[in-house]
Amino acid sequence: MTRNEIIEKLKEIILQATGNDPSSLDNCSEASNLTTDLGMNSIGLLFVVIAIEETFDICFDEDSVSDFKTVGDVVDYIESEVNG
């Protein structure tokens, strides 16, 4: 799976978690901060983690989730687990 495919699926998950308008992700990049740029709170992040596990058939460990600050951090983790 390519990074772009992962990012597109991740954007769909983020939209579901935040309930934002799809145009809110027009400027979303790997450098986008999950909380300040995308408006995610702890409940939204939990939803995203669960949805990622189901979508990509992976399992997060507690330490990795707390390290996620940007979209790129999440994509790096997913890519390493899916393509690992």
mmCIF file of the N, C-alpha and C atoms, coordinates in Angstrom:
data_MODEL
# 
_entry.id   MODEL 
# 
loop_
_atom_site.group_PDB 
_atom_site.id 
_atom_site.type_symbol 
_atom_site.label_atom_id 
_atom_site.label_alt_id 
_atom_site.label_comp_id 
_atom_site.label_asym_id 
_atom_site.label_entity_id 
_atom_site.label_seq_id 
_atom_site.pdbx_PDB_ins_code 
_atom_site.Cartn_x 
_atom_site.Cartn_y 
_atom_site.Cartn_z 
_atom_site.occupancy 
_atom_site.B_iso_or_equiv 
_atom_site.pdbx_formal_charge 
_atom_site.auth_seq_id 
_atom_site.auth_comp_id 
_atom_site.auth_asym_id 
_atom_site.auth_atom_id 
_atom_site.pdbx_PDB_model_num 
ATOM 1   N N  . MET A 1 1  ? 0.844   -1.173 0.000  1.00 0.00 ? 1  MET A N  1 
ATOM 2   C CA . MET A 1 1  ? 0.000   0.000  0.000  1.00 0.00 ? 1  MET A CA 1 
ATOM 3   C C  . MET A 1 1  ? 0.891   1.237  0.000  1.00 0.00 ? 1  MET A C  1 
ATOM 4   N N  . THR A 1 2  ? 0.569   2.208  -0.837 1.00 0.00 ? 2  THR A N  1 
ATOM 5   C CA . THR A 1 2  ? 1.393   3.412  -0.943 1.00 0.00 ? 2  THR A CA 1 
ATOM 6   C C  . THR A 1 2  ? 1.023   4.426  0.138  1.00 0.00 ? 2  THR A C  1 
ATOM 7   N N  . ARG A 1 3  ? 1.922   5.380  0.357  1.00 0.00 ? 3  ARG A N  1 
ATOM 8   C CA . ARG A 1 3  ? 1.658   6.448  1.329  1.00 0.00 ? 3  ARG A CA 1 
ATOM 9   C C  . ARG A 1 3  ? 0.406   7.223  0.942  1.00 0.00 ? 3  ARG A C  1 
ATOM 10  N N  . ASN A 1 4  ? 0.246   7.500  -0.348 1.00 0.00 ? 4  ASN A N  1 
ATOM 11  C CA . ASN A 1 4  ? -0.922  8.264  -0.780 1.00 0.00 ? 4  ASN A CA 1 
ATOM 12  C C  . ASN A 1 4  ? -2.222  7.515  -0.510 1.00 0.00 ? 4  ASN A C  1 
ATOM 13  N N  . GLU A 1 5  ? -2.217  6.204  -0.705 1.00 0.00 ? 5  GLU A N  1 
ATOM 14  C CA . GLU A 1 5  ? -3.410  5.399  -0.407 1.00 0.00 ? 5  GLU A CA 1 
ATOM 15  C C  . GLU A 1 5  ? -3.717  5.432  1.089  1.00 0.00 ? 5  GLU A C  1 
ATOM 16  N N  . ILE A 1 6  ? -2.673  5.344  1.890  1.00 0.00 ? 6  ILE A N  1 
ATOM 17  C CA . ILE A 1 6  ? -2.845  5.402  3.346  1.00 0.00 ? 6  ILE A CA 1 
ATOM 18  C C  . ILE A 1 6  ? -3.409  6.766  3.748  1.00 0.00 ? 6  ILE A C  1 
ATOM 19  N N  . ILE A 1 7  ? -2.856  7.825  3.191  1.00 0.00 ? 7  ILE A N  1 
ATOM 20  C CA . ILE A 1 7  ? -3.305  9.182  3.521  1.00 0.00 ? 7  ILE A CA 1 
ATOM 21  C C  . ILE A 1 7  ? -4.773  9.374  3.147  1.00 0.00 ? 7  ILE A C  1 
ATOM 22  N N  . GLU A 1 8  ? -5.174  8.907  1.996  1.00 0.00 ? 8  GLU A N  1 
ATOM 23  C CA . GLU A 1 8  ? -6.570  9.067  1.577  1.00 0.00 ? 8  GLU A CA 1 
ATOM 24  C C  . GLU A 1 8  ? -7.521  8.324  2.513  1.00 0.00 ? 8  GLU A C  1 
ATOM 25  N N  . LYS A 1 9  ? -7.169  7.114  2.900  1.00 0.00 ? 9  LYS A N  1 
ATOM 26  C CA . LYS A 1 9  ? -8.007  6.367  3.850  1.00 0.00 ? 9  LYS A CA 1 
ATOM 27  C C  . LYS A 1 9  ? -8.017  7.053  5.211  1.00 0.00 ? 9  LYS A C  1 
ATOM 28  N N  . LEU A 1 10 ? -6.871  7.569  5.614  1.00 0.00 ? 10 LEU A N  1 
ATOM 29  C CA . LEU A 1 10 ? -6.766  8.262  6.891  1.00 0.00 ? 10 LEU A CA 1 
ATOM 30  C C  . LEU A 1 10 ? -7.622  9.524  6.897  1.00 0.00 ? 10 LEU A C  1 
ATOM 31  N N  . LYS A 1 11 ? -7.654  10.247 5.799  1.00 0.00 ? 11 LYS A N  1 
ATOM 32  C CA . LYS A 1 11 ? -8.496  11.444 5.700  1.00 0.00 ? 11 LYS A CA 1 
ATOM 33  C C  . LYS A 1 11 ? -9.966  11.087 5.901  1.00 0.00 ? 11 LYS A C  1 
ATOM 34  N N  . GLU A 1 12 ? -10.409 9.994  5.308  1.00 0.00 ? 12 GLU A N  1 
ATOM 35  C CA . GLU A 1 12 ? -11.797 9.558  5.485  1.00 0.00 ? 12 GLU A CA 1 
ATOM 36  C C  . GLU A 1 12 ? -12.085 9.276  6.953  1.00 0.00 ? 12 GLU A C  1 
ATOM 37  N N  . ILE A 1 13 ? -11.157 8.617  7.615  1.00 0.00 ? 13 ILE A N  1 
ATOM 38  C CA . ILE A 1 13 ? -11.318 8.289  9.033  1.00 0.00 ? 13 ILE A CA 1 
ATOM 39  C C  . ILE A 1 13 ? -11.355 9.568  9.864  1.00 0.00 ? 13 ILE A C  1 
ATOM 40  N N  . ILE A 1 14 ? -10.476 10.512 9.571  1.00 0.00 ? 14 ILE A N  1 
ATOM 41  C CA . ILE A 1 14 ? -10.423 11.775 10.311 1.00 0.00 ? 14 ILE A CA 1 
ATOM 42  C C  . ILE A 1 14 ? -11.730 12.547 10.141 1.00 0.00 ? 14 ILE A C  1 
ATOM 43  N N  . LEU A 1 15 ? -12.266 12.554 8.938  1.00 0.00 ? 15 LEU A N  1 
ATOM 44  C CA . LEU A 1 15 ? -13.548 13.238 8.715  1.00 0.00 ? 15 LEU A CA 1 
ATOM 45  C C  . LEU A 1 15 ? -14.655 12.632 9.565  1.00 0.00 ? 15 LEU A C  1 
ATOM 46  N N  . GLN A 1 16 ? -14.683 11.322 9.654  1.00 0.00 ? 16 GLN A N  1 
ATOM 47  C CA . GLN A 1 16 ? -15.688 10.658 10.482 1.00 0.00 ? 16 GLN A CA 1 
ATOM 48  C C  . GLN A 1 16 ? -15.488 11.001 11.958 1.00 0.00 ? 16 GLN A C  1 
ATOM 49  N N  . ALA A 1 17 ? -14.246 11.091 12.385 1.00 0.00 ? 17 ALA A N  1 
ATOM 50  C CA . ALA A 1 17 ? -13.940 11.351 13.795 1.00 0.00 ? 17 ALA A CA 1 
ATOM 51  C C  . ALA A 1 17 ? -14.270 12.785 14.195 1.00 0.00 ? 17 ALA A C  1 
ATOM 52  N N  . THR A 1 18 ? -14.020 13.713 13.302 1.00 0.00 ? 18 THR A N  1 
ATOM 53  C CA . THR A 1 18 ? -14.195 15.122 13.650 1.00 0.00 ? 18 THR A CA 1 
ATOM 54  C C  . THR A 1 18 ? -15.564 15.660 13.265 1.00 0.00 ? 18 THR A C  1 
ATOM 55  N N  . GLY A 1 19 ? -16.205 15.020 12.291 1.00 0.00 ? 19 GLY A N  1 
ATOM 56  C CA . GLY A 1 19 ? -17.489 15.530 11.815 1.00 0.00 ? 19 GLY A CA 1 
ATOM 57  C C  . GLY A 1 19 ? -17.357 16.820 11.035 1.00 0.00 ? 19 GLY A C  1 
ATOM 58  N N  . ASN A 1 20 ? -16.149 17.148 10.649 1.00 0.00 ? 20 ASN A N  1 
ATOM 59  C CA . ASN A 1 20 ? -15.898 18.380 9.896  1.00 0.00 ? 20 ASN A CA 1 
ATOM 60  C C  . ASN A 1 20 ? -16.346 18.250 8.451  1.00 0.00 ? 20 ASN A C  1 
ATOM 61  N N  . ASP A 1 21 ? -16.472 19.379 7.808  1.00 0.00 ? 21 ASP A N  1 
ATOM 62  C CA . ASP A 1 21 ? -16.766 19.442 6.388  1.00 0.00 ? 21 ASP A CA 1 
ATOM 63  C C  . ASP A 1 21 ? -15.552 18.895 5.632  1.00 0.00 ? 21 ASP A C  1 
ATOM 64  N N  . PRO A 1 22 ? -15.780 18.127 4.556  1.00 0.00 ? 22 PRO A N  1 
ATOM 65  C CA . PRO A 1 22 ? -14.640 17.582 3.794  1.00 0.00 ? 22 PRO A CA 1 
ATOM 66  C C  . PRO A 1 22 ? -13.645 18.644 3.328  1.00 0.00 ? 22 PRO A C  1 
ATOM 67  N N  . SER A 1 23 ? -14.107 19.859 3.102  1.00 0.00 ? 23 SER A N  1 
ATOM 68  C CA . SER A 1 23 ? -13.194 20.919 2.661  1.00 0.00 ? 23 SER A CA 1 
ATOM 69  C C  . SER A 1 23 ? -12.190 21.292 3.750  1.00 0.00 ? 23 SER A C  1 
ATOM 70  N N  . SER A 1 24 ? -12.474 20.887 5.005  1.00 0.00 ? 24 SER A N  1 
ATOM 71  C CA . SER A 1 24 ? -11.546 21.189 6.090  1.00 0.00 ? 24 SER A CA 1 
ATOM 72  C C  . SER A 1 24 ? -10.225 20.443 5.935  1.00 0.00 ? 24 SER A C  1 
ATOM 73  N N  . LEU A 1 25 ? -10.220 19.402 5.088  1.00 0.00 ? 25 LEU A N  1 
ATOM 74  C CA . LEU A 1 25 ? -8.988  18.636 4.863  1.00 0.00 ? 25 LEU A CA 1 
ATOM 75  C C  . LEU A 1 25 ? -8.292  19.010 3.562  1.00 0.00 ? 25 LEU A C  1 
ATOM 76  N N  . ASP A 1 26 ? -8.761  20.071 2.900  1.00 0.00 ? 26 ASP A N  1 
ATOM 77  C CA . ASP A 1 26 ? -8.138  20.492 1.646  1.00 0.00 ? 26 ASP A CA 1 
ATOM 78  C C  . ASP A 1 26 ? -6.656  20.796 1.818  1.00 0.00 ? 26 ASP A C  1 
ATOM 79  N N  . ASN A 1 27 ? -6.293  21.370 2.940  1.00 0.00 ? 27 ASN A N  1 
ATOM 80  C CA . ASN A 1 27 ? -4.893  21.729 3.188  1.00 0.00 ? 27 ASN A CA 1 
ATOM 81  C C  . ASN A 1 27 ? -4.181  20.726 4.088  1.00 0.00 ? 27 ASN A C  1 
ATOM 82  N N  . CYS A 1 28 ? -4.804  19.578 4.291  1.00 0.00 ? 28 CYS A N  1 
ATOM 83  C CA . CYS A 1 28 ? -4.213  18.546 5.134  1.00 0.00 ? 28 CYS A CA 1 
ATOM 84  C C  . CYS A 1 28 ? -2.987  17.952 4.450  1.00 0.00 ? 28 CYS A C  1 
ATOM 85  N N  . SER A 1 29 ? -1.910  17.905 5.203  1.00 0.00 ? 29 SER A N  1 
ATOM 86  C CA . SER A 1 29 ? -0.668  17.311 4.691  1.00 0.00 ? 29 SER A CA 1 
ATOM 87  C C  . SER A 1 29 ? -0.068  16.451 5.791  1.00 0.00 ? 29 SER A C  1 
ATOM 88  N N  . GLU A 1 30 ? 1.033   15.829 5.497  1.00 0.00 ? 30 GLU A N  1 
ATOM 89  C CA . GLU A 1 30 ? 1.693   15.005 6.508  1.00 0.00 ? 30 GLU A CA 1 
ATOM 90  C C  . GLU A 1 30 ? 2.191   15.846 7.681  1.00 0.00 ? 30 GLU A C  1 
ATOM 91  N N  . ALA A 1 31 ? 2.358   17.142 7.455  1.00 0.00 ? 31 ALA A N  1 
ATOM 92  C CA . ALA A 1 31 ? 2.823   18.031 8.526  1.00 0.00 ? 31 ALA A CA 1 
ATOM 93  C C  . ALA A 1 31 ? 1.677   18.540 9.397  1.00 0.00 ? 31 ALA A C  1 
ATOM 94  N N  . SER A 1 32 ? 0.434   18.263 9.021  1.00 0.00 ? 32 SER A N  1 
ATOM 95  C CA . SER A 1 32 ? -0.720  18.751 9.785  1.00 0.00 ? 32 SER A CA 1 
ATOM 96  C C  . SER A 1 32 ? -0.751  18.134 11.180 1.00 0.00 ? 32 SER A C  1 
ATOM 97  N N  . ASN A 1 33 ? -0.904  19.006 12.181 1.00 0.00 ? 33 ASN A N  1 
ATOM 98  C CA . ASN A 1 33 ? -0.996  18.558 13.560 1.00 0.00 ? 33 ASN A CA 1 
ATOM 99  C C  . ASN A 1 33 ? -2.405  18.039 13.819 1.00 0.00 ? 33 ASN A C  1 
ATOM 100 N N  . LEU A 1 34 ? -2.508  16.882 14.454 1.00 0.00 ? 34 LEU A N  1 
ATOM 101 C CA . LEU A 1 34 ? -3.800  16.244 14.664 1.00 0.00 ? 34 LEU A CA 1 
ATOM 102 C C  . LEU A 1 34 ? -4.737  17.086 15.531 1.00 0.00 ? 34 LEU A C  1 
ATOM 103 N N  . THR A 1 35 ? -4.208  17.748 16.540 1.00 0.00 ? 35 THR A N  1 
ATOM 104 C CA . THR A 1 35 ? -5.084  18.511 17.436 1.00 0.00 ? 35 THR A CA 1 
ATOM 105 C C  . THR A 1 35 ? -5.247  19.960 16.994 1.00 0.00 ? 35 THR A C  1 
ATOM 106 N N  . THR A 1 36 ? -4.157  20.648 16.738 1.00 0.00 ? 36 THR A N  1 
ATOM 107 C CA . THR A 1 36 ? -4.282  22.072 16.432 1.00 0.00 ? 36 THR A CA 1 
ATOM 108 C C  . THR A 1 36 ? -4.760  22.343 15.007 1.00 0.00 ? 36 THR A C  1 
ATOM 109 N N  . ASP A 1 37 ? -4.300  21.569 14.047 1.00 0.00 ? 37 ASP A N  1 
ATOM 110 C CA . ASP A 1 37 ? -4.700  21.806 12.654 1.00 0.00 ? 37 ASP A CA 1 
ATOM 111 C C  . ASP A 1 37 ? -6.004  21.106 12.281 1.00 0.00 ? 37 ASP A C  1 
ATOM 112 N N  . LEU A 1 38 ? -6.224  19.920 12.845 1.00 0.00 ? 38 LEU A N  1 
ATOM 113 C CA . LEU A 1 38 ? -7.391  19.130 12.450 1.00 0.00 ? 38 LEU A CA 1 
ATOM 114 C C  . LEU A 1 38 ? -8.492  19.110 13.514 1.00 0.00 ? 38 LEU A C  1 
ATOM 115 N N  . GLY A 1 39 ? -8.232  19.720 14.660 1.00 0.00 ? 39 GLY A N  1 
ATOM 116 C CA . GLY A 1 39 ? -9.255  19.878 15.682 1.00 0.00 ? 39 GLY A CA 1 
ATOM 117 C C  . GLY A 1 39 ? -9.669  18.608 16.394 1.00 0.00 ? 39 GLY A C  1 
ATOM 118 N N  . MET A 1 40 ? -8.769  17.647 16.480 1.00 0.00 ? 40 MET A N  1 
ATOM 119 C CA . MET A 1 40 ? -9.114  16.398 17.155 1.00 0.00 ? 40 MET A CA 1 
ATOM 120 C C  . MET A 1 40 ? -8.900  16.525 18.658 1.00 0.00 ? 40 MET A C  1 
ATOM 121 N N  . ASN A 1 41 ? -9.831  15.963 19.414 1.00 0.00 ? 41 ASN A N  1 
ATOM 122 C CA . ASN A 1 41 ? -9.666  15.883 20.862 1.00 0.00 ? 41 ASN A CA 1 
ATOM 123 C C  . ASN A 1 41 ? -9.327  14.439 21.215 1.00 0.00 ? 41 ASN A C  1 
ATOM 124 N N  . SER A 1 42 ? -9.227  14.133 22.491 1.00 0.00 ? 42 SER A N  1 
ATOM 125 C CA . SER A 1 42 ? -8.813  12.782 22.896 1.00 0.00 ? 42 SER A CA 1 
ATOM 126 C C  . SER A 1 42 ? -9.828  11.719 22.466 1.00 0.00 ? 42 SER A C  1 
ATOM 127 N N  . ILE A 1 43 ? -11.096 12.052 22.495 1.00 0.00 ? 43 ILE A N  1 
ATOM 128 C CA . ILE A 1 43 ? -12.119 11.093 22.057 1.00 0.00 ? 43 ILE A CA 1 
ATOM 129 C C  . ILE A 1 43 ? -12.015 10.875 20.549 1.00 0.00 ? 43 ILE A C  1 
ATOM 130 N N  . GLY A 1 44 ? -11.798 11.941 19.799 1.00 0.00 ? 44 GLY A N  1 
ATOM 131 C CA . GLY A 1 44 ? -11.621 11.814 18.355 1.00 0.00 ? 44 GLY A CA 1 
ATOM 132 C C  . GLY A 1 44 ? -10.410 10.970 18.014 1.00 0.00 ? 44 GLY A C  1 
ATOM 133 N N  . LEU A 1 45 ? -9.334  11.175 18.757 1.00 0.00 ? 45 LEU A N  1 
ATOM 134 C CA . LEU A 1 45 ? -8.121  10.390 18.522 1.00 0.00 ? 45 LEU A CA 1 
ATOM 135 C C  . LEU A 1 45 ? -8.362  8.916  18.824 1.00 0.00 ? 45 LEU A C  1 
ATOM 136 N N  . LEU A 1 46 ? -9.104  8.631  19.876 1.00 0.00 ? 46 LEU A N  1 
ATOM 137 C CA . LEU A 1 46 ? -9.436  7.245  20.202 1.00 0.00 ? 46 LEU A CA 1 
ATOM 138 C C  . LEU A 1 46 ? -10.260 6.612  19.077 1.00 0.00 ? 46 LEU A C  1 
ATOM 139 N N  . PHE A 1 47 ? -11.224 7.355  18.554 1.00 0.00 ? 47 PHE A N  1 
ATOM 140 C CA . PHE A 1 47 ? -12.028 6.864  17.435 1.00 0.00 ? 47 PHE A CA 1 
ATOM 141 C C  . PHE A 1 47 ? -11.125 6.569  16.234 1.00 0.00 ? 47 PHE A C  1 
ATOM 142 N N  . VAL A 1 48 ? -10.201 7.475  15.943 1.00 0.00 ? 48 VAL A N  1 
ATOM 143 C CA . VAL A 1 48 ? -9.293  7.304  14.813 1.00 0.00 ? 48 VAL A CA 1 
ATOM 144 C C  . VAL A 1 48 ? -8.440  6.052  14.996 1.00 0.00 ? 48 VAL A C  1 
ATOM 145 N N  . VAL A 1 49 ? -7.917  5.845  16.193 1.00 0.00 ? 49 VAL A N  1 
ATOM 146 C CA . VAL A 1 49 ? -7.083  4.673  16.461 1.00 0.00 ? 49 VAL A CA 1 
ATOM 147 C C  . VAL A 1 49 ? -7.874  3.390  16.211 1.00 0.00 ? 49 VAL A C  1 
ATOM 148 N N  . ILE A 1 50 ? -9.093  3.332  16.726 1.00 0.00 ? 50 ILE A N  1 
ATOM 149 C CA . ILE A 1 50 ? -9.925  2.140  16.542 1.00 0.00 ? 50 ILE A CA 1 
ATOM 150 C C  . ILE A 1 50 ? -10.246 1.930  15.064 1.00 0.00 ? 50 ILE A C  1 
ATOM 151 N N  . ALA A 1 51 ? -10.602 3.009  14.374 1.00 0.00 ? 51 ALA A N  1 
ATOM 152 C CA . ALA A 1 51 ? -10.934 2.905  12.954 1.00 0.00 ? 51 ALA A CA 1 
ATOM 153 C C  . ALA A 1 51 ? -9.724  2.495  12.124 1.00 0.00 ? 51 ALA A C  1 
ATOM 154 N N  . ILE A 1 52 ? -8.548  2.991  12.470 1.00 0.00 ? 52 ILE A N  1 
ATOM 155 C CA . ILE A 1 52 ? -7.324  2.606  11.759 1.00 0.00 ? 52 ILE A CA 1 
ATOM 156 C C  . ILE A 1 52 ? -7.055  1.120  11.967 1.00 0.00 ? 52 ILE A C  1 
ATOM 157 N N  . GLU A 1 53 ? -7.190  0.655  13.201 1.00 0.00 ? 53 GLU A N  1 
ATOM 158 C CA . GLU A 1 53 ? -6.965  -0.769 13.477 1.00 0.00 ? 53 GLU A CA 1 
ATOM 159 C C  . GLU A 1 53 ? -7.892  -1.638 12.636 1.00 0.00 ? 53 GLU A C  1 
ATOM 160 N N  . GLU A 1 54 ? -9.156  -1.245 12.531 1.00 0.00 ? 54 GLU A N  1 
ATOM 161 C CA . GLU A 1 54 ? -10.118 -2.018 11.743 1.00 0.00 ? 54 GLU A CA 1 
ATOM 162 C C  . GLU A 1 54 ? -9.862  -1.901 10.246 1.00 0.00 ? 54 GLU A C  1 
ATOM 163 N N  . THR A 1 55 ? -9.576  -0.700 9.774  1.00 0.00 ? 55 THR A N  1 
ATOM 164 C CA . THR A 1 55 ? -9.385  -0.466 8.342  1.00 0.00 ? 55 THR A CA 1 
ATOM 165 C C  . THR A 1 55 ? -8.134  -1.134 7.810  1.00 0.00 ? 55 THR A C  1 
ATOM 166 N N  . PHE A 1 56 ? -7.038  -1.016 8.554  1.00 0.00 ? 56 PHE A N  1 
ATOM 167 C CA . PHE A 1 56 ? -5.755  -1.509 8.079  1.00 0.00 ? 56 PHE A CA 1 
ATOM 168 C C  . PHE A 1 56 ? -5.373  -2.864 8.686  1.00 0.00 ? 56 PHE A C  1 
ATOM 169 N N  . ASP A 1 57 ? -6.230  -3.409 9.540  1.00 0.00 ? 57 ASP A N  1 
ATOM 170 C CA . ASP A 1 57 ? -5.990  -4.698 10.184 1.00 0.00 ? 57 ASP A CA 1 
ATOM 171 C C  . ASP A 1 57 ? -4.641  -4.725 10.911 1.00 0.00 ? 57 ASP A C  1 
ATOM 172 N N  . ILE A 1 58 ? -4.445  -3.698 11.737 1.00 0.00 ? 58 ILE A N  1 
ATOM 173 C CA . ILE A 1 58 ? -3.233  -3.606 12.558 1.00 0.00 ? 58 ILE A CA 1 
ATOM 174 C C  . ILE A 1 58 ? -3.649  -3.368 14.002 1.00 0.00 ? 58 ILE A C  1 
ATOM 175 N N  . CYS A 1 59 ? -2.684  -3.463 14.907 1.00 0.00 ? 59 CYS A N  1 
ATOM 176 C CA . CYS A 1 59 ? -2.954  -3.242 16.321 1.00 0.00 ? 59 CYS A CA 1 
ATOM 177 C C  . CYS A 1 59 ? -1.902  -2.273 16.864 1.00 0.00 ? 59 CYS A C  1 
ATOM 178 N N  . PHE A 1 60 ? -2.362  -1.201 17.487 1.00 0.00 ? 60 PHE A N  1 
ATOM 179 C CA . PHE A 1 60 ? -1.447  -0.221 18.068 1.00 0.00 ? 60 PHE A CA 1 
ATOM 180 C C  . PHE A 1 60 ? -1.014  -0.671 19.453 1.00 0.00 ? 60 PHE A C  1 
ATOM 181 N N  . ASP A 1 61 ? 0.213   -0.292 19.832 1.00 0.00 ? 61 ASP A N  1 
ATOM 182 C CA . ASP A 1 61 ? 0.600   -0.445 21.219 1.00 0.00 ? 61 ASP A CA 1 
ATOM 183 C C  . ASP A 1 61 ? 0.435   0.919  21.886 1.00 0.00 ? 61 ASP A C  1 
ATOM 184 N N  . GLU A 1 62 ? 0.331   0.938  23.191 1.00 0.00 ? 62 GLU A N  1 
ATOM 185 C CA . GLU A 1 62 ? 0.034   2.170  23.925 1.00 0.00 ? 62 GLU A CA 1 
ATOM 186 C C  . GLU A 1 62 ? 1.060   3.266  23.685 1.00 0.00 ? 62 GLU A C  1 
ATOM 187 N N  . ASP A 1 63 ? 2.307   2.903  23.608 1.00 0.00 ? 63 ASP A N  1 
ATOM 188 C CA . ASP A 1 63 ? 3.361   3.899  23.459 1.00 0.00 ? 63 ASP A CA 1 
ATOM 189 C C  . ASP A 1 63 ? 3.308   4.601  22.114 1.00 0.00 ? 63 ASP A C  1 
ATOM 190 N N  . SER A 1 64 ? 3.007   3.877  21.060 1.00 0.00 ? 64 SER A N  1 
ATOM 191 C CA . SER A 1 64 ? 3.020   4.482  19.738 1.00 0.00 ? 64 SER A CA 1 
ATOM 192 C C  . SER A 1 64 ? 1.938   5.539  19.581 1.00 0.00 ? 64 SER A C  1 
ATOM 193 N N  . VAL A 1 65 ? 0.768   5.306  20.129 1.00 0.00 ? 65 VAL A N  1 
ATOM 194 C CA . VAL A 1 65 ? -0.337  6.247  19.994 1.00 0.00 ? 65 VAL A CA 1 
ATOM 195 C C  . VAL A 1 65 ? -0.003  7.572  20.665 1.00 0.00 ? 65 VAL A C  1 
ATOM 196 N N  . SER A 1 66 ? 0.634   7.547  21.800 1.00 0.00 ? 66 SER A N  1 
ATOM 197 C CA . SER A 1 66 ? 0.961   8.788  22.496 1.00 0.00 ? 66 SER A CA 1 
ATOM 198 C C  . SER A 1 66 ? 2.013   9.609  21.762 1.00 0.00 ? 66 SER A C  1 
ATOM 199 N N  . ASP A 1 67 ? 2.733   8.998  20.830 1.00 0.00 ? 67 ASP A N  1 
ATOM 200 C CA . ASP A 1 67 ? 3.752   9.705  20.063 1.00 0.00 ? 67 ASP A CA 1 
ATOM 201 C C  . ASP A 1 67 ? 3.193   10.419 18.832 1.00 0.00 ? 67 ASP A C  1 
ATOM 202 N N  . PHE A 1 68 ? 1.945   10.165 18.490 1.00 0.00 ? 68 PHE A N  1 
ATOM 203 C CA . PHE A 1 68 ? 1.365   10.757 17.285 1.00 0.00 ? 68 PHE A CA 1 
ATOM 204 C C  . PHE A 1 68 ? 1.058   12.234 17.499 1.00 0.00 ? 68 PHE A C  1 
ATOM 205 N N  . LYS A 1 69 ? 1.700   13.059 16.701 1.00 0.00 ? 69 LYS A N  1 
ATOM 206 C CA . LYS A 1 69 ? 1.442   14.500 16.730 1.00 0.00 ? 69 LYS A CA 1 
ATOM 207 C C  . LYS A 1 69 ? 0.903   14.977 15.382 1.00 0.00 ? 69 LYS A C  1 
ATOM 208 N N  . THR A 1 70 ? 1.422   14.384 14.308 1.00 0.00 ? 70 THR A N  1 
ATOM 209 C CA . THR A 1 70 ? 1.052   14.835 12.967 1.00 0.00 ? 70 THR A CA 1 
ATOM 210 C C  . THR A 1 70 ? 0.470   13.685 12.149 1.00 0.00 ? 70 THR A C  1 
ATOM 211 N N  . VAL A 1 71 ? -0.132  14.048 11.037 1.00 0.00 ? 71 VAL A N  1 
ATOM 212 C CA . VAL A 1 71 ? -0.641  13.045 10.102 1.00 0.00 ? 71 VAL A CA 1 
ATOM 213 C C  . VAL A 1 71 ? 0.508   12.157 9.641  1.00 0.00 ? 71 VAL A C  1 
ATOM 214 N N  . GLY A 1 72 ? 1.660   12.743 9.391  1.00 0.00 ? 72 GLY A N  1 
ATOM 215 C CA . GLY A 1 72 ? 2.826   11.977 8.955  1.00 0.00 ? 72 GLY A CA 1 
ATOM 216 C C  . GLY A 1 72 ? 3.251   10.925 9.959  1.00 0.00 ? 72 GLY A C  1 
ATOM 217 N N  . ASP A 1 73 ? 3.158   11.239 11.258 1.00 0.00 ? 73 ASP A N  1 
ATOM 218 C CA . ASP A 1 73 ? 3.488   10.260 12.301 1.00 0.00 ? 73 ASP A CA 1 
ATOM 219 C C  . ASP A 1 73 ? 2.593   9.028  12.181 1.00 0.00 ? 73 ASP A C  1 
ATOM 220 N N  . VAL A 1 74 ? 1.306   9.278  11.965 1.00 0.00 ? 74 VAL A N  1 
ATOM 221 C CA . VAL A 1 74 ? 0.342   8.176  11.858 1.00 0.00 ? 74 VAL A CA 1 
ATOM 222 C C  . VAL A 1 74 ? 0.604   7.370  10.591 1.00 0.00 ? 74 VAL A C  1 
ATOM 223 N N  . VAL A 1 75 ? 0.848   8.068  9.483  1.00 0.00 ? 75 VAL A N  1 
ATOM 224 C CA . VAL A 1 75 ? 1.110   7.388  8.209  1.00 0.00 ? 75 VAL A CA 1 
ATOM 225 C C  . VAL A 1 75 ? 2.374   6.538  8.307  1.00 0.00 ? 75 VAL A C  1 
ATOM 226 N N  . ASP A 1 76 ? 3.416   7.074  8.936  1.00 0.00 ? 76 ASP A N  1 
ATOM 227 C CA . ASP A 1 76 ? 4.655   6.302  9.110  1.00 0.00 ? 76 ASP A CA 1 
ATOM 228 C C  . ASP A 1 76 ? 4.382   5.002  9.853  1.00 0.00 ? 76 ASP A C  1 
ATOM 229 N N  . TYR A 1 77 ? 3.599   5.085  10.927 1.00 0.00 ? 77 TYR A N  1 
ATOM 230 C CA . TYR A 1 77 ? 3.298   3.896  11.726 1.00 0.00 ? 77 TYR A CA 1 
ATOM 231 C C  . TYR A 1 77 ? 2.495   2.886  10.909 1.00 0.00 ? 77 TYR A C  1 
ATOM 232 N N  . ILE A 1 78 ? 1.444   3.370  10.255 1.00 0.00 ? 78 ILE A N  1 
ATOM 233 C CA . ILE A 1 78 ? 0.603   2.469  9.449  1.00 0.00 ? 78 ILE A CA 1 
ATOM 234 C C  . ILE A 1 78 ? 1.432   1.818  8.353  1.00 0.00 ? 78 ILE A C  1 
ATOM 235 N N  . GLU A 1 79 ? 2.241   2.619  7.673  1.00 0.00 ? 79 GLU A N  1 
ATOM 236 C CA . GLU A 1 79 ? 3.063   2.087  6.581  1.00 0.00 ? 79 GLU A CA 1 
ATOM 237 C C  . GLU A 1 79 ? 4.010   1.002  7.087  1.00 0.00 ? 79 GLU A C  1 
ATOM 238 N N  . SER A 1 80 ? 4.616   1.225  8.240  1.00 0.00 ? 80 SER A N  1 
ATOM 239 C CA . SER A 1 80 ? 5.555   0.219  8.765  1.00 0.00 ? 80 SER A CA 1 
ATOM 240 C C  . SER A 1 80 ? 4.833   -1.068 9.154  1.00 0.00 ? 80 SER A C  1 
ATOM 241 N N  . GLU A 1 81 ? 3.606   -0.955 9.644  1.00 0.00 ? 81 GLU A N  1 
ATOM 242 C CA . GLU A 1 81 ? 2.844   -2.141 10.041 1.00 0.00 ? 81 GLU A CA 1 
ATOM 243 C C  . GLU A 1 81 ? 2.264   -2.885 8.842  1.00 0.00 ? 81 GLU A C  1 
ATOM 244 N N  . VAL A 1 82 ? 1.765   -2.134 7.865  1.00 0.00 ? 82 VAL A N  1 
ATOM 245 C CA . VAL A 1 82 ? 1.108   -2.757 6.703  1.00 0.00 ? 82 VAL A CA 1 
ATOM 246 C C  . VAL A 1 82 ? 2.133   -3.328 5.738  1.00 0.00 ? 82 VAL A C  1 
ATOM 247 N N  . ASN A 1 83 ? 3.209   -2.589 5.513  1.00 0.00 ? 83 ASN A N  1 
ATOM 248 C CA . ASN A 1 83 ? 4.205   -3.007 4.526  1.00 0.00 ? 83 ASN A CA 1 
ATOM 249 C C  . ASN A 1 83 ? 5.404   -3.691 5.163  1.00 0.00 ? 83 ASN A C  1 
ATOM 250 N N  . GLY A 1 84 ? 5.415   -3.716 6.515  1.00 0.00 ? 84 GLY A N  1 
ATOM 251 C CA . GLY A 1 84 ? 6.544   -4.202 7.283  1.00 0.00 ? 84 GLY A CA 1 
ATOM 252 C C  . GLY A 1 84 ? 6.983   -5.564 6.959  1.00 0.00 ? 84 GLY A C  1 
# 
